[in-house]
Amino acid sequence: MSAYYYSGCPENYEAHYLDSCSVCSKSLHNSDIFMYRGNTPFCSKECRQEQMEVDEAREKKLRSGRSLRKSESKSSTPSKTVRTGVVTVS
Ligand SMILES: [Zn+2]
């Protein structure tokens, strides 16, 4: 926690990044921090669970809206289409 980087403009820096719970905004000073996905702090398992459920619901929504996963995994086509896009290296 000592690796804070101050560019001389501390007001622009997200100082509360690891200072408070993402769900209930409770201060995390001198208390256990429950991390989730590497960068989101929570004050308790309950709060973390809440965030997980929100994320889960969101991902489910995204997934079902994009494509039917069932039919995709069933017929595993050997010829995968890999789109790399246009990569310009200058
Ligand atoms: Zn909390």
PDB file of the backbone (N, CA, C, O) and the ligand in Angstrom, with CONECT records:
HET     ZN  A 101       1
ATOM      1  N   MET A   1       0.820  -1.205   0.000  1.00  0.00           N
ATOM      2  CA  MET A   1       0.000   0.000   0.000  1.00  0.00           C
ATOM      3  C   MET A   1       0.855   1.256   0.000  1.00  0.00           C
ATOM      4  O   MET A   1       0.333   2.364   0.125  1.00  0.00           O
ATOM      5  N   SER A   2       2.157   1.092  -0.138  1.00  0.00           N
ATOM      6  CA  SER A   2       3.020   2.258  -0.101  1.00  0.00           C
ATOM      7  C   SER A   2       3.403   2.712  -1.498  1.00  0.00           C
ATOM      8  O   SER A   2       4.197   3.638  -1.669  1.00  0.00           O
ATOM      9  N   ALA A   3       2.847   2.071  -2.466  1.00  0.00           N
ATOM     10  CA  ALA A   3       3.230   2.371  -3.842  1.00  0.00           C
ATOM     11  C   ALA A   3       2.319   3.411  -4.481  1.00  0.00           C
ATOM     12  O   ALA A   3       2.148   3.443  -5.700  1.00  0.00           O
ATOM     13  N   TYR A   4       1.760   4.226  -3.671  1.00  0.00           N
ATOM     14  CA  TYR A   4       0.902   5.279  -4.225  1.00  0.00           C
ATOM     15  C   TYR A   4       1.723   6.250  -5.049  1.00  0.00           C
ATOM     16  O   TYR A   4       2.815   6.665  -4.661  1.00  0.00           O
ATOM     17  N   TYR A   5       1.182   6.589  -6.167  1.00  0.00           N
ATOM     18  CA  TYR A   5       1.903   7.469  -7.068  1.00  0.00           C
ATOM     19  C   TYR A   5       1.237   8.833  -7.091  1.00  0.00           C
ATOM     20  O   TYR A   5       0.093   8.987  -7.516  1.00  0.00           O
ATOM     21  N   TYR A   6       1.962   9.778  -6.638  1.00  0.00           N
ATOM     22  CA  TYR A   6       1.442  11.136  -6.657  1.00  0.00           C
ATOM     23  C   TYR A   6       2.121  11.936  -7.757  1.00  0.00           C
ATOM     24  O   TYR A   6       3.341  12.101  -7.766  1.00  0.00           O
ATOM     25  N   SER A   7       1.331  12.415  -8.654  1.00  0.00           N
ATOM     26  CA  SER A   7       1.890  13.166  -9.772  1.00  0.00           C
ATOM     27  C   SER A   7       1.943  14.652  -9.464  1.00  0.00           C
ATOM     28  O   SER A   7       2.212  15.465 -10.348  1.00  0.00           O
ATOM     29  N   GLY A   8       1.692  15.002  -8.240  1.00  0.00           N
ATOM     30  CA  GLY A   8       1.681  16.405  -7.880  1.00  0.00           C
ATOM     31  C   GLY A   8       0.280  16.969  -7.933  1.00  0.00           C
ATOM     32  O   GLY A   8       0.057  18.137  -7.615  1.00  0.00           O
ATOM     33  N   CYS A   9      -0.644  16.150  -8.327  1.00  0.00           N
ATOM     34  CA  CYS A   9      -2.032  16.585  -8.394  1.00  0.00           C
ATOM     35  C   CYS A   9      -2.905  15.519  -7.728  1.00  0.00           C
ATOM     36  O   CYS A   9      -3.645  14.797  -8.397  1.00  0.00           O
ATOM     37  N   PRO A  10      -2.806  15.437  -6.432  1.00  0.00           N
ATOM     38  CA  PRO A  10      -3.467  14.343  -5.721  1.00  0.00           C
ATOM     39  C   PRO A  10      -4.986  14.352  -5.833  1.00  0.00           C
ATOM     40  O   PRO A  10      -5.632  13.336  -5.580  1.00  0.00           O
ATOM     41  N   GLU A  11      -5.545  15.462  -6.200  1.00  0.00           N
ATOM     42  CA  GLU A  11      -7.000  15.524  -6.301  1.00  0.00           C
ATOM     43  C   GLU A  11      -7.525  14.738  -7.490  1.00  0.00           C
ATOM     44  O   GLU A  11      -8.670  14.286  -7.515  1.00  0.00           O
ATOM     45  N   ASN A  12      -6.650  14.591  -8.471  1.00  0.00           N
ATOM     46  CA  ASN A  12      -7.067  13.818  -9.642  1.00  0.00           C
ATOM     47  C   ASN A  12      -6.858  12.321  -9.437  1.00  0.00           C
ATOM     48  O   ASN A  12      -7.371  11.492 -10.189  1.00  0.00           O
ATOM     49  N   TYR A  13      -6.119  12.012  -8.436  1.00  0.00           N
ATOM     50  CA  TYR A  13      -5.834  10.612  -8.169  1.00  0.00           C
ATOM     51  C   TYR A  13      -6.995   9.984  -7.397  1.00  0.00           C
ATOM     52  O   TYR A  13      -7.567  10.607  -6.503  1.00  0.00           O
ATOM     53  N   GLU A  14      -7.331   8.760  -7.749  1.00  0.00           N
ATOM     54  CA  GLU A  14      -8.425   8.099  -7.054  1.00  0.00           C
ATOM     55  C   GLU A  14      -7.951   7.573  -5.702  1.00  0.00           C
ATOM     56  O   GLU A  14      -7.607   6.402  -5.547  1.00  0.00           O
ATOM     57  N   ALA A  15      -7.947   8.465  -4.751  1.00  0.00           N
ATOM     58  CA  ALA A  15      -7.399   8.134  -3.446  1.00  0.00           C
ATOM     59  C   ALA A  15      -8.265   7.143  -2.694  1.00  0.00           C
ATOM     60  O   ALA A  15      -7.787   6.449  -1.796  1.00  0.00           O
ATOM     61  N   HIS A  16      -9.518   7.075  -3.051  1.00  0.00           N
ATOM     62  CA  HIS A  16     -10.429   6.192  -2.329  1.00  0.00           C
ATOM     63  C   HIS A  16     -10.488   4.805  -2.952  1.00  0.00           C
ATOM     64  O   HIS A  16     -11.337   3.980  -2.614  1.00  0.00           O
ATOM     65  N   TYR A  17      -9.584   4.585  -3.846  1.00  0.00           N
ATOM     66  CA  TYR A  17      -9.589   3.329  -4.589  1.00  0.00           C
ATOM     67  C   TYR A  17      -9.644   2.109  -3.673  1.00  0.00           C
ATOM     68  O   TYR A  17     -10.462   1.208  -3.862  1.00  0.00           O
ATOM     69  N   LEU A  18      -8.776   2.099  -2.699  1.00  0.00           N
ATOM     70  CA  LEU A  18      -8.755   0.958  -1.791  1.00  0.00           C
ATOM     71  C   LEU A  18      -9.107   1.378  -0.369  1.00  0.00           C
ATOM     72  O   LEU A  18      -8.800   0.680   0.596  1.00  0.00           O
ATOM     73  N   ASP A  19      -9.741   2.507  -0.265  1.00  0.00           N
ATOM     74  CA  ASP A  19     -10.036   3.027   1.061  1.00  0.00           C
ATOM     75  C   ASP A  19     -11.433   2.684   1.551  1.00  0.00           C
ATOM     76  O   ASP A  19     -11.708   2.704   2.750  1.00  0.00           O
ATOM     77  N   SER A  20     -12.292   2.376   0.628  1.00  0.00           N
ATOM     78  CA  SER A  20     -13.665   2.124   1.052  1.00  0.00           C
ATOM     79  C   SER A  20     -14.298   0.992   0.247  1.00  0.00           C
ATOM     80  O   SER A  20     -13.899   0.689  -0.877  1.00  0.00           O
ATOM     81  N   CYS A  21     -15.278   0.398   0.859  1.00  0.00           N
ATOM     82  CA  CYS A  21     -15.977  -0.717   0.239  1.00  0.00           C
ATOM     83  C   CYS A  21     -16.718  -0.252  -1.013  1.00  0.00           C
ATOM     84  O   CYS A  21     -17.311   0.827  -1.027  1.00  0.00           O
ATOM     85  N   SER A  22     -16.681  -1.060  -2.048  1.00  0.00           N
ATOM     86  CA  SER A  22     -17.318  -0.681  -3.301  1.00  0.00           C
ATOM     87  C   SER A  22     -18.832  -0.719  -3.215  1.00  0.00           C
ATOM     88  O   SER A  22     -19.524  -0.091  -4.016  1.00  0.00           O
ATOM     89  N   VAL A  23     -19.337  -1.449  -2.252  1.00  0.00           N
ATOM     90  CA  VAL A  23     -20.784  -1.599  -2.162  1.00  0.00           C
ATOM     91  C   VAL A  23     -21.389  -0.628  -1.155  1.00  0.00           C
ATOM     92  O   VAL A  23     -22.318   0.110  -1.484  1.00  0.00           O
ATOM     93  N   CYS A  24     -20.870  -0.624   0.061  1.00  0.00           N
ATOM     94  CA  CYS A  24     -21.499   0.201   1.094  1.00  0.00           C
ATOM     95  C   CYS A  24     -20.653   1.407   1.480  1.00  0.00           C
ATOM     96  O   CYS A  24     -21.039   2.191   2.347  1.00  0.00           O
ATOM     97  N   SER A  25     -19.484   1.557   0.826  1.00  0.00           N
ATOM     98  CA  SER A  25     -18.630   2.726   1.035  1.00  0.00           C
ATOM     99  C   SER A  25     -18.082   2.842   2.455  1.00  0.00           C
ATOM    100  O   SER A  25     -17.645   3.913   2.875  1.00  0.00           O
ATOM    101  N   LYS A  26     -18.109   1.766   3.165  1.00  0.00           N
ATOM    102  CA  LYS A  26     -17.547   1.771   4.504  1.00  0.00           C
ATOM    103  C   LYS A  26     -16.026   1.859   4.434  1.00  0.00           C
ATOM    104  O   LYS A  26     -15.397   1.284   3.546  1.00  0.00           O
ATOM    105  N   SER A  27     -15.463   2.571   5.361  1.00  0.00           N
ATOM    106  CA  SER A  27     -14.013   2.732   5.379  1.00  0.00           C
ATOM    107  C   SER A  27     -13.327   1.395   5.612  1.00  0.00           C
ATOM    108  O   SER A  27     -13.766   0.584   6.427  1.00  0.00           O
ATOM    109  N   LEU A  28     -12.251   1.185   4.884  1.00  0.00           N
ATOM    110  CA  LEU A  28     -11.551  -0.091   5.011  1.00  0.00           C
ATOM    111  C   LEU A  28     -10.264   0.047   5.815  1.00  0.00           C
ATOM    112  O   LEU A  28      -9.444  -0.871   5.865  1.00  0.00           O
ATOM    113  N   HIS A  29     -10.104   1.188   6.431  1.00  0.00           N
ATOM    114  CA  HIS A  29      -8.908   1.381   7.237  1.00  0.00           C
ATOM    115  C   HIS A  29      -8.952   0.485   8.468  1.00  0.00           C
ATOM    116  O   HIS A  29      -9.969   0.384   9.154  1.00  0.00           O
ATOM    117  N   ASN A  30      -7.842  -0.149   8.722  1.00  0.00           N
ATOM    118  CA  ASN A  30      -7.716  -1.014   9.890  1.00  0.00           C
ATOM    119  C   ASN A  30      -8.769  -2.120   9.942  1.00  0.00           C
ATOM    120  O   ASN A  30      -9.220  -2.525  11.014  1.00  0.00           O
ATOM    121  N   SER A  31      -9.137  -2.582   8.789  1.00  0.00           N
ATOM    122  CA  SER A  31     -10.086  -3.691   8.762  1.00  0.00           C
ATOM    123  C   SER A  31      -9.739  -4.619   7.609  1.00  0.00           C
ATOM    124  O   SER A  31      -8.959  -4.268   6.724  1.00  0.00           O
ATOM    125  N   ASP A  32     -10.311  -5.775   7.632  1.00  0.00           N
ATOM    126  CA  ASP A  32     -10.041  -6.727   6.571  1.00  0.00           C
ATOM    127  C   ASP A  32     -10.579  -6.228   5.244  1.00  0.00           C
ATOM    128  O   ASP A  32     -11.636  -5.600   5.176  1.00  0.00           O
ATOM    129  N   ILE A  33      -9.835  -6.518   4.199  1.00  0.00           N
ATOM    130  CA  ILE A  33     -10.287  -6.133   2.874  1.00  0.00           C
ATOM    131  C   ILE A  33     -10.510  -7.402   2.060  1.00  0.00           C
ATOM    132  O   ILE A  33      -9.629  -8.256   1.961  1.00  0.00           O
ATOM    133  N   PHE A  34     -11.658  -7.506   1.503  1.00  0.00           N
ATOM    134  CA  PHE A  34     -11.976  -8.645   0.655  1.00  0.00           C
ATOM    135  C   PHE A  34     -11.876  -8.204  -0.790  1.00  0.00           C
ATOM    136  O   PHE A  34     -12.627  -7.347  -1.255  1.00  0.00           O
ATOM    137  N   MET A  35     -10.944  -8.800  -1.479  1.00  0.00           N
ATOM    138  CA  MET A  35     -10.736  -8.393  -2.856  1.00  0.00           C
ATOM    139  C   MET A  35     -11.552  -9.262  -3.803  1.00  0.00           C
ATOM    140  O   MET A  35     -11.857 -10.423  -3.530  1.00  0.00           O
ATOM    141  N   TYR A  36     -11.882  -8.653  -4.906  1.00  0.00           N
ATOM    142  CA  TYR A  36     -12.648  -9.365  -5.921  1.00  0.00           C
ATOM    143  C   TYR A  36     -12.161  -8.923  -7.287  1.00  0.00           C
ATOM    144  O   TYR A  36     -12.076  -7.729  -7.575  1.00  0.00           O
ATOM    145  N   ARG A  37     -11.848  -9.882  -8.112  1.00  0.00           N
ATOM    146  CA  ARG A  37     -11.339  -9.600  -9.453  1.00  0.00           C
ATOM    147  C   ARG A  37     -10.101  -8.722  -9.418  1.00  0.00           C
ATOM    148  O   ARG A  37      -9.841  -7.946 -10.337  1.00  0.00           O
ATOM    149  N   GLY A  38      -9.366  -8.857  -8.374  1.00  0.00           N
ATOM    150  CA  GLY A  38      -8.059  -8.223  -8.324  1.00  0.00           C
ATOM    151  C   GLY A  38      -8.022  -6.757  -7.967  1.00  0.00           C
ATOM    152  O   GLY A  38      -6.987  -6.267  -7.516  1.00  0.00           O
ATOM    153  N   ASN A  39      -9.105  -6.045  -8.152  1.00  0.00           N
ATOM    154  CA  ASN A  39      -8.997  -4.605  -7.926  1.00  0.00           C
ATOM    155  C   ASN A  39     -10.213  -3.958  -7.272  1.00  0.00           C
ATOM    156  O   ASN A  39     -10.294  -2.734  -7.176  1.00  0.00           O
ATOM    157  N   THR A  40     -11.134  -4.762  -6.833  1.00  0.00           N
ATOM    158  CA  THR A  40     -12.300  -4.165  -6.190  1.00  0.00           C
ATOM    159  C   THR A  40     -12.351  -4.580  -4.729  1.00  0.00           C
ATOM    160  O   THR A  40     -12.481  -5.766  -4.426  1.00  0.00           O
ATOM    161  N   PRO A  41     -12.250  -3.627  -3.832  1.00  0.00           N
ATOM    162  CA  PRO A  41     -12.218  -3.931  -2.399  1.00  0.00           C
ATOM    163  C   PRO A  41     -13.602  -3.921  -1.760  1.00  0.00           C
ATOM    164  O   PRO A  41     -14.479  -3.138  -2.125  1.00  0.00           O
ATOM    165  N   PHE A  42     -13.762  -4.819  -0.796  1.00  0.00           N
ATOM    166  CA  PHE A  42     -15.020  -4.867  -0.043  1.00  0.00           C
ATOM    167  C   PHE A  42     -14.720  -5.052   1.434  1.00  0.00           C
ATOM    168  O   PHE A  42     -13.671  -5.576   1.809  1.00  0.00           O
ATOM    169  N   CYS A  43     -15.655  -4.614   2.264  1.00  0.00           N
ATOM    170  CA  CYS A  43     -15.448  -4.666   3.701  1.00  0.00           C
ATOM    171  C   CYS A  43     -15.814  -6.036   4.261  1.00  0.00           C
ATOM    172  O   CYS A  43     -15.383  -6.401   5.355  1.00  0.00           O
ATOM    173  N   SER A  44     -16.601  -6.782   3.519  1.00  0.00           N
ATOM    174  CA  SER A  44     -17.050  -8.063   4.039  1.00  0.00           C
ATOM    175  C   SER A  44     -17.379  -9.021   2.902  1.00  0.00           C
ATOM    176  O   SER A  44     -17.504  -8.630   1.741  1.00  0.00           O
ATOM    177  N   LYS A  45     -17.512 -10.282   3.277  1.00  0.00           N
ATOM    178  CA  LYS A  45     -17.888 -11.275   2.273  1.00  0.00           C
ATOM    179  C   LYS A  45     -19.257 -10.970   1.697  1.00  0.00           C
ATOM    180  O   LYS A  45     -19.530 -11.215   0.522  1.00  0.00           O
ATOM    181  N   GLU A  46     -20.117 -10.426   2.558  1.00  0.00           N
ATOM    182  CA  GLU A  46     -21.480 -10.136   2.129  1.00  0.00           C
ATOM    183  C   GLU A  46     -21.491  -9.102   1.008  1.00  0.00           C
ATOM    184  O   GLU A  46     -22.190  -9.240   0.005  1.00  0.00           O
ATOM    185  N   CYS A  47     -20.689  -8.066   1.220  1.00  0.00           N
ATOM    186  CA  CYS A  47     -20.629  -7.023   0.200  1.00  0.00           C
ATOM    187  C   CYS A  47     -20.032  -7.565  -1.091  1.00  0.00           C
ATOM    188  O   CYS A  47     -20.481  -7.247  -2.192  1.00  0.00           O
ATOM    189  N   ARG A  48     -19.009  -8.389  -0.923  1.00  0.00           N
ATOM    190  CA  ARG A  48     -18.380  -8.961  -2.107  1.00  0.00           C
ATOM    191  C   ARG A  48     -19.384  -9.845  -2.854  1.00  0.00           C
ATOM    192  O   ARG A  48     -19.476  -9.823  -4.081  1.00  0.00           O
ATOM    193  N   GLN A  49     -20.118 -10.610  -2.077  1.00  0.00           N
ATOM    194  CA  GLN A  49     -21.118 -11.491  -2.666  1.00  0.00           C
ATOM    195  C   GLN A  49     -22.147 -10.683  -3.467  1.00  0.00           C
ATOM    196  O   GLN A  49     -22.586 -11.080  -4.547  1.00  0.00           O
ATOM    197  N   GLU A  50     -22.501  -9.564  -2.903  1.00  0.00           N
ATOM    198  CA  GLU A  50     -23.477  -8.724  -3.577  1.00  0.00           C
ATOM    199  C   GLU A  50     -22.955  -8.276  -4.946  1.00  0.00           C
ATOM    200  O   GLU A  50     -23.664  -8.315  -5.951  1.00  0.00           O
ATOM    201  N   GLN A  51     -21.696  -7.851  -4.944  1.00  0.00           N
ATOM    202  CA  GLN A  51     -21.102  -7.392  -6.195  1.00  0.00           C
ATOM    203  C   GLN A  51     -20.986  -8.541  -7.191  1.00  0.00           C
ATOM    204  O   GLN A  51     -21.198  -8.366  -8.391  1.00  0.00           O
ATOM    205  N   MET A  52     -20.647  -9.713  -6.674  1.00  0.00           N
ATOM    206  CA  MET A  52     -20.508 -10.880  -7.543  1.00  0.00           C
ATOM    207  C   MET A  52     -21.834 -11.200  -8.226  1.00  0.00           C
ATOM    208  O   MET A  52     -21.882 -11.543  -9.407  1.00  0.00           O
ATOM    209  N   GLU A  53     -22.897 -11.080  -7.454  1.00  0.00           N
ATOM    210  CA  GLU A  53     -24.212 -11.388  -8.014  1.00  0.00           C
ATOM    211  C   GLU A  53     -24.607 -10.376  -9.075  1.00  0.00           C
ATOM    212  O   GLU A  53     -25.209 -10.717 -10.094  1.00  0.00           O
ATOM    213  N   VAL A  54     -24.259  -9.140  -8.817  1.00  0.00           N
ATOM    214  CA  VAL A  54     -24.549  -8.098  -9.803  1.00  0.00           C
ATOM    215  C   VAL A  54     -23.789  -8.378 -11.090  1.00  0.00           C
ATOM    216  O   VAL A  54     -24.340  -8.292 -12.187  1.00  0.00           O
ATOM    217  N   ASP A  55     -22.514  -8.713 -10.933  1.00  0.00           N
ATOM    218  CA  ASP A  55     -21.692  -8.997 -12.105  1.00  0.00           C
ATOM    219  C   ASP A  55     -22.197 -10.224 -12.851  1.00  0.00           C
ATOM    220  O   ASP A  55     -22.234 -10.257 -14.081  1.00  0.00           O
ATOM    221  N   GLU A  56     -22.582 -11.221 -12.079  1.00  0.00           N
ATOM    222  CA  GLU A  56     -23.063 -12.457 -12.679  1.00  0.00           C
ATOM    223  C   GLU A  56     -24.295 -12.199 -13.532  1.00  0.00           C
ATOM    224  O   GLU A  56     -24.401 -12.662 -14.668  1.00  0.00           O
ATOM    225  N   ALA A  57     -25.209 -11.457 -12.960  1.00  0.00           N
ATOM    226  CA  ALA A  57     -26.446 -11.142 -13.672  1.00  0.00           C
ATOM    227  C   ALA A  57     -26.140 -10.361 -14.940  1.00  0.00           C
ATOM    228  O   ALA A  57     -26.752 -10.573 -15.987  1.00  0.00           O
ATOM    229  N   ARG A  58     -25.187  -9.463 -14.823  1.00  0.00           N
ATOM    230  CA  ARG A  58     -24.823  -8.643 -15.964  1.00  0.00           C
ATOM    231  C   ARG A  58     -24.213  -9.504 -17.073  1.00  0.00           C
ATOM    232  O   ARG A  58     -24.527  -9.344 -18.253  1.00  0.00           O
ATOM    233  N   GLU A  59     -23.337 -10.416 -16.661  1.00  0.00           N
ATOM    234  CA  GLU A  59     -22.680 -11.274 -17.650  1.00  0.00           C
ATOM    235  C   GLU A  59     -23.670 -12.219 -18.312  1.00  0.00           C
ATOM    236  O   GLU A  59     -23.583 -12.487 -19.511  1.00  0.00           O
ATOM    237  N   LYS A  60     -24.595 -12.713 -17.533  1.00  0.00           N
ATOM    238  CA  LYS A  60     -25.616 -13.595 -18.081  1.00  0.00           C
ATOM    239  C   LYS A  60     -26.404 -12.871 -19.148  1.00  0.00           C
ATOM    240  O   LYS A  60     -26.704 -13.421 -20.207  1.00  0.00           O
ATOM    241  N   LYS A  61     -26.727 -11.659 -18.858  1.00  0.00           N
ATOM    242  CA  LYS A  61     -27.481 -10.825 -19.788  1.00  0.00           C
ATOM    243  C   LYS A  61     -26.691 -10.657 -21.089  1.00  0.00           C
ATOM    244  O   LYS A  61     -27.219 -10.833 -22.187  1.00  0.00           O
ATOM    245  N   LEU A  62     -25.436 -10.319 -20.932  1.00  0.00           N
ATOM    246  CA  LEU A  62     -24.575 -10.111 -22.087  1.00  0.00           C
ATOM    247  C   LEU A  62     -24.490 -11.369 -22.924  1.00  0.00           C
ATOM    248  O   LEU A  62     -24.612 -11.340 -24.149  1.00  0.00           O
ATOM    249  N   ARG A  63     -24.279 -12.467 -22.233  1.00  0.00           N
ATOM    250  CA  ARG A  63     -24.074 -13.744 -22.905  1.00  0.00           C
ATOM    251  C   ARG A  63     -25.310 -14.151 -23.703  1.00  0.00           C
ATOM    252  O   ARG A  63     -25.215 -14.523 -24.872  1.00  0.00           O
ATOM    253  N   SER A  64     -26.458 -14.075 -23.057  1.00  0.00           N
ATOM    254  CA  SER A  64     -27.684 -14.522 -23.711  1.00  0.00           C
ATOM    255  C   SER A  64     -28.052 -13.586 -24.856  1.00  0.00           C
ATOM    256  O   SER A  64     -28.720 -13.990 -25.808  1.00  0.00           O
ATOM    257  N   GLY A  65     -27.620 -12.355 -24.758  1.00  0.00           N
ATOM    258  CA  GLY A  65     -27.949 -11.403 -25.803  1.00  0.00           C
ATOM    259  C   GLY A  65     -27.068 -11.560 -27.020  1.00  0.00           C
ATOM    260  O   GLY A  65     -27.469 -11.221 -28.133  1.00  0.00           O
ATOM    261  N   ARG A  66     -25.882 -12.066 -26.815  1.00  0.00           N
ATOM    262  CA  ARG A  66     -24.920 -12.166 -27.898  1.00  0.00           C
ATOM    263  C   ARG A  66     -25.160 -13.395 -28.776  1.00  0.00           C
ATOM    264  O   ARG A  66     -25.348 -13.284 -29.987  1.00  0.00           O
ATOM    265  N   SER A  67     -25.149 -14.561 -28.143  1.00  0.00           N
ATOM    266  CA  SER A  67     -25.295 -15.776 -28.931  1.00  0.00           C
ATOM    267  C   SER A  67     -25.819 -16.912 -28.063  1.00  0.00           C
ATOM    268  O   SER A  67     -25.795 -16.838 -26.834  1.00  0.00           O
ATOM    269  N   LEU A  68     -26.282 -17.937 -28.707  1.00  0.00           N
ATOM    270  CA  LEU A  68     -26.750 -19.105 -27.976  1.00  0.00           C
ATOM    271  C   LEU A  68     -25.573 -20.011 -27.674  1.00  0.00           C
ATOM    272  O   LEU A  68     -25.014 -20.649 -28.566  1.00  0.00           O
ATOM    273  N   ARG A  69     -25.215 -20.056 -26.434  1.00  0.00           N
ATOM    274  CA  ARG A  69     -24.024 -20.802 -26.048  1.00  0.00           C
ATOM    275  C   ARG A  69     -24.237 -22.301 -26.196  1.00  0.00           C
ATOM    276  O   ARG A  69     -23.305 -23.037 -26.520  1.00  0.00           O
ATOM    277  N   LYS A  70     -25.441 -22.741 -25.963  1.00  0.00           N
ATOM    278  CA  LYS A  70     -25.745 -24.171 -26.004  1.00  0.00           C
ATOM    279  C   LYS A  70     -25.376 -24.785 -27.342  1.00  0.00           C
ATOM    280  O   LYS A  70     -24.620 -25.754 -27.412  1.00  0.00           O
ATOM    281  N   SER A  71     -25.920 -24.206 -28.401  1.00  0.00           N
ATOM    282  CA  SER A  71     -25.708 -24.783 -29.729  1.00  0.00           C
ATOM    283  C   SER A  71     -24.252 -24.648 -30.154  1.00  0.00           C
ATOM    284  O   SER A  71     -23.760 -25.424 -30.974  1.00  0.00           O
ATOM    285  N   GLU A  72     -23.589 -23.685 -29.606  1.00  0.00           N
ATOM    286  CA  GLU A  72     -22.194 -23.470 -29.990  1.00  0.00           C
ATOM    287  C   GLU A  72     -21.287 -24.556 -29.449  1.00  0.00           C
ATOM    288  O   GLU A  72     -20.441 -25.093 -30.164  1.00  0.00           O
ATOM    289  N   SER A  73     -21.472 -24.868 -28.189  1.00  0.00           N
ATOM    290  CA  SER A  73     -20.601 -25.845 -27.561  1.00  0.00           C
ATOM    291  C   SER A  73     -20.940 -27.265 -28.005  1.00  0.00           C
ATOM    292  O   SER A  73     -20.102 -28.164 -27.937  1.00  0.00           O
ATOM    293  N   LYS A  74     -22.158 -27.454 -28.452  1.00  0.00           N
ATOM    294  CA  LYS A  74     -22.605 -28.781 -28.866  1.00  0.00           C
ATOM    295  C   LYS A  74     -21.884 -29.209 -30.132  1.00  0.00           C
ATOM    296  O   LYS A  74     -21.309 -30.295 -30.196  1.00  0.00           O
ATOM    297  N   SER A  75     -21.920 -28.362 -31.120  1.00  0.00           N
ATOM    298  CA  SER A  75     -21.260 -28.690 -32.377  1.00  0.00           C
ATOM    299  C   SER A  75     -19.916 -27.974 -32.433  1.00  0.00           C
ATOM    300  O   SER A  75     -19.807 -26.842 -32.902  1.00  0.00           O
ATOM    301  N   SER A  76     -18.913 -28.664 -31.946  1.00  0.00           N
ATOM    302  CA  SER A  76     -17.592 -28.063 -31.933  1.00  0.00           C
ATOM    303  C   SER A  76     -16.990 -28.129 -33.322  1.00  0.00           C
ATOM    304  O   SER A  76     -16.445 -29.150 -33.741  1.00  0.00           O
ATOM    305  N   THR A  77     -17.100 -27.047 -34.005  1.00  0.00           N
ATOM    306  CA  THR A  77     -16.593 -27.001 -35.373  1.00  0.00           C
ATOM    307  C   THR A  77     -15.073 -26.971 -35.372  1.00  0.00           C
ATOM    308  O   THR A  77     -14.458 -26.191 -34.646  1.00  0.00           O
ATOM    309  N   PRO A  78     -14.472 -27.829 -36.194  1.00  0.00           N
ATOM    310  CA  PRO A  78     -13.010 -27.895 -36.231  1.00  0.00           C
ATOM    311  C   PRO A  78     -12.373 -26.674 -36.881  1.00  0.00           C
ATOM    312  O   PRO A  78     -11.235 -26.313 -36.580  1.00  0.00           O
ATOM    313  N   SER A  79     -13.118 -26.053 -37.765  1.00  0.00           N
ATOM    314  CA  SER A  79     -12.561 -24.886 -38.441  1.00  0.00           C
ATOM    315  C   SER A  79     -13.008 -23.622 -37.726  1.00  0.00           C
ATOM    316  O   SER A  79     -14.066 -23.062 -38.016  1.00  0.00           O
ATOM    317  N   LYS A  80     -12.211 -23.203 -36.823  1.00  0.00           N
ATOM    318  CA  LYS A  80     -12.537 -22.017 -36.050  1.00  0.00           C
ATOM    319  C   LYS A  80     -12.191 -20.766 -36.833  1.00  0.00           C
ATOM    320  O   LYS A  80     -11.155 -20.671 -37.491  1.00  0.00           O
ATOM    321  N   THR A  81     -13.076 -19.839 -36.737  1.00  0.00           N
ATOM    322  CA  THR A  81     -12.798 -18.578 -37.397  1.00  0.00           C
ATOM    323  C   THR A  81     -12.174 -17.612 -36.408  1.00  0.00           C
ATOM    324  O   THR A  81     -12.807 -17.151 -35.458  1.00  0.00           O
ATOM    325  N   VAL A  82     -10.931 -17.329 -36.663  1.00  0.00           N
ATOM    326  CA  VAL A  82     -10.231 -16.428 -35.749  1.00  0.00           C
ATOM    327  C   VAL A  82     -10.051 -15.081 -36.413  1.00  0.00           C
ATOM    328  O   VAL A  82      -9.396 -14.937 -37.446  1.00  0.00           O
ATOM    329  N   ARG A  83     -10.642 -14.136 -35.793  1.00  0.00           N
ATOM    330  CA  ARG A  83     -10.533 -12.790 -36.348  1.00  0.00           C
ATOM    331  C   ARG A  83      -9.513 -12.004 -35.533  1.00  0.00           C
ATOM    332  O   ARG A  83      -9.701 -11.741 -34.345  1.00  0.00           O
ATOM    333  N   THR A  84      -8.479 -11.655 -36.177  1.00  0.00           N
ATOM    334  CA  THR A  84      -7.440 -10.904 -35.478  1.00  0.00           C
ATOM    335  C   THR A  84      -7.593  -9.404 -35.698  1.00  0.00           C
ATOM    336  O   THR A  84      -7.027  -8.582 -34.977  1.00  0.00           O
ATOM    337  N   GLY A  85      -8.378  -9.082 -36.719  1.00  0.00           N
ATOM    338  CA  GLY A  85      -8.547  -7.672 -37.016  1.00  0.00           C
ATOM    339  C   GLY A  85      -7.317  -7.090 -37.690  1.00  0.00           C
ATOM    340  O   GLY A  85      -6.378  -7.807 -38.037  1.00  0.00           O
ATOM    341  N   VAL A  86      -7.341  -5.826 -37.859  1.00  0.00           N
ATOM    342  CA  VAL A  86      -6.213  -5.170 -38.511  1.00  0.00           C
ATOM    343  C   VAL A  86      -5.269  -4.606 -37.459  1.00  0.00           C
ATOM    344  O   VAL A  86      -5.621  -3.736 -36.663  1.00  0.00           O
ATOM    345  N   VAL A  87      -4.070  -5.136 -37.493  1.00  0.00           N
ATOM    346  CA  VAL A  87      -3.085  -4.674 -36.536  1.00  0.00           C
ATOM    347  C   VAL A  87      -2.023  -3.861 -37.257  1.00  0.00           C
ATOM    348  O   VAL A  87      -1.290  -4.371 -38.105  1.00  0.00           O
ATOM    349  N   THR A  88      -1.959  -2.640 -36.917  1.00  0.00           N
ATOM    350  CA  THR A  88      -0.971  -1.784 -37.555  1.00  0.00           C
ATOM    351  C   THR A  88       0.148  -1.476 -36.584  1.00  0.00           C
ATOM    352  O   THR A  88      -0.050  -0.857 -35.539  1.00  0.00           O
ATOM    353  N   VAL A  89       1.318  -1.923 -36.960  1.00  0.00           N
ATOM    354  CA  VAL A  89       2.477  -1.660 -36.110  1.00  0.00           C
ATOM    355  C   VAL A  89       3.340  -0.621 -36.780  1.00  0.00           C
ATOM    356  O   VAL A  89       3.853  -0.826 -37.879  1.00  0.00           O
ATOM    357  N   SER A  90       3.487   0.459 -36.124  1.00  0.00           N
ATOM    358  CA  SER A  90       4.281   1.523 -36.733  1.00  0.00           C
ATOM    359  C   SER A  90       5.599   1.674 -36.017  1.00  0.00           C
ATOM    360  O   SER A  90       6.408   2.524 -36.388  1.00  0.00           O
TER     361      SER A  90
HETATM  362 ZN    ZN A 101     -19.249  -3.112   2.434  1.00  0.00          ZN2+
END
